[in-house]
Amino acid sequence: MKFNILLLSVIALFALSSCQTIENKSQRAIKIENDKLSKFLQQPESELRIVMGEPDDIIKDDKGSIFFVYIKKKYNITCERKFEIDNNKMVVGFTSKGCF
């Protein structure tokens, strides 16, 4: 009986620590992605095009902002990066989904 409790405790401890490891790795990947994309903030649209290439899609909203959308697939996971370009053709924001 004591062996079963000990075994279950070890398994639970292992499961919890592996979840934390995955969380740490994902947070590290998100930070690297955000640091990489933050370098484009307050840069001209032309710089974004030089580094990232032509966008896969361009979306315009009713406020006059333009969004450049870049889509890549890696390991069968779709990575979407979206950059907001203001009226002065400067990058003012970004979002990243599924990228690592």
Residue pairs with C-beta under 8 A, 6 or more apart in sequence:
26 100
29 100
30 100
33 96
33 99
33 100
34 96
37 81
37 83
37 94
37 96
38 94
40 47
40 48
40 51
40 83
40 91
40 94
41 91
41 92
41 93
41 94
42 90
42 91
42 92
43 90
43 91
44 89
44 90
44 91
45 68
45 85
45 89
45 90
45 91
46 89
47 91
48 68
48 83
48 85
48 91
49 55
52 68
52 70
52 81
53 70
55 68
55 69
55 70
55 83
56 69
56 70
56 71
57 68
57 69
57 71
58 66
58 67
58 68
58 69
59 66
59 67
59 69
60 66
60 67
61 67
64 86
64 87
65 84
65 85
65 86
65 87
65 92
66 84
66 85
67 82
67 83
67 84
67 85
68 82
68 83
68 85
69 80
69 81
69 82
70 80
70 81
70 82
70 83
71 78
71 79
71 80
71 81
72 78
72 79
72 99
73 79
74 100
77 98
77 100
78 98
79 96
79 97
79 98
79 99
79 100
80 95
80 96
80 97
80 98
80 99
81 94
81 95
81 96
81 97
81 99
82 94
82 95
82 96
83 91
83 93
83 94
84 91
84 92
84 93
84 94
85 91
85 92
86 92
